Each structure stands twice: as structure tokens, then as C-alpha cells.
Amino acid sequence: MALVRSLLGAKKILSRSISGTTPKGFLAVYVGEDQVQKKRYIVPVSYLSQPSFQALLSKSEEVFGFDHPMGGLTIPCPEDTFINVTSGLKGR
């Protein structure tokens, strides 16, 4: 039951964005292991200071360095892993 609540809370903070706009205080990240099928998510910038999100960023740095193929921050992990990590973070 706690997992369901945390996932529902994550969906309120973490939103998949198809449009190209990113609200102030948020950043767009591309998530997925497949080079072709990456999904765009909008996350609060406050996530950048969270150790678990920094671990995702470290993985991104290992794989891409500063050359991200999507033109934005790309996190090379399964989508469900990304959601599990971010569902435990506090937005804003």
C-alpha cells in the first residue's frame, strides 16, 4: 500500500512532458536505455541535490560525459528505475 501511495505522489511531482516547455524551477530529462525510445520527464531542480538522483546523474556522466544525444540531460536507466528513485524524493 505504501508503494502505491509513493508512486501516486511521484506522478504528481514527476510528469511526463510531450511538449517542449519546461516550467521555471524544473528541468527536462530524457529517460531510457533504448537509444531510440527515450521518454521526456519534467523534474524539480531540487532533485539535483538529492543523493539518489545524483547517482542517476553519475551514471549519465559515465555513459555520455557532456555529449547527450537527445540535446538535453539523458539518464540511461529503465523508466521504472527512474520512477522508483524519484518517487522517494521530495519536490520543491
N, C-alpha and C positions, 0 to 999 in steps of 0.2 A: 504494500500500500504506500509506503514511504517513497518507493521508487516511482510510482505513478505520479504522486504529488510533485516530486522533484522534476520529473520530465515535463509536467504541465507548466510548472513555474519557469522552466527553461524556455519553453515555447513562447512565453510572454516576453521574455527578455531577448532571446535569440530568435531572430526572424530571418527566414529565407527571403531574399530580395531578388526579384527578377528585373526590376527597373534599375537604372543606373544611378539613382540618387542615394546618397548616404547622409543621414541627418547629422547635425552638429553633435559632437560628443560620442560618435560611433565610428567604426571603421569597417570596411568590407574585407572579407577574407574568402578565399576560394578553397573548398574542402573536397578531398577525394584522392584516391590512389590512382585512378584511371586518368591518363593524360588527356583524354578527350572529354570525359564526363566529370567535370568538377561543378559543384554547386556553390553558389554565392550566398554568404550569410553576412548579416549586419550584427556586429557585437559592440558592446560598450567599450570605450577606450580604457575604462577602469580594469578590464580584464588583463591588460598588458602588465600590470604589477602583480598579478596572481601567479604563484609558483607553478601551479598545474598548467596554466596557459603558457607560461614561459617555457615549459618543457615541450609543448607543441611547437613553439617558435624556434627552439633549439633544433628540433627535428627538421623543420623547414630550412633552417640555415645550413644544416648538414647536406641536405639534398640539393637545394637551389642556390645557396650563397645569396648573392644580391640580384640574381638574374631569375626573376619569377616569370614563368611562361605565360601566365594569364594577364600580365600587366599590373597585377596587384598582389598582395600578400597571399601566398599559396601554402596551405597546410596539407602535407601528404600523409593523410591518415584516413581510415574508414570513417564515413559520415557518422555512424553510430558511436564510435570512439570520441569524436569531436563533441557530439551531443552529451555523452556521459560526462566528459571532463567539464564542459561549460555548464551543465545543469547544477553542479555543486558550487558555482561561483555566484557571488553577489553582484548584481548590476548596479551601476552608478554608486 
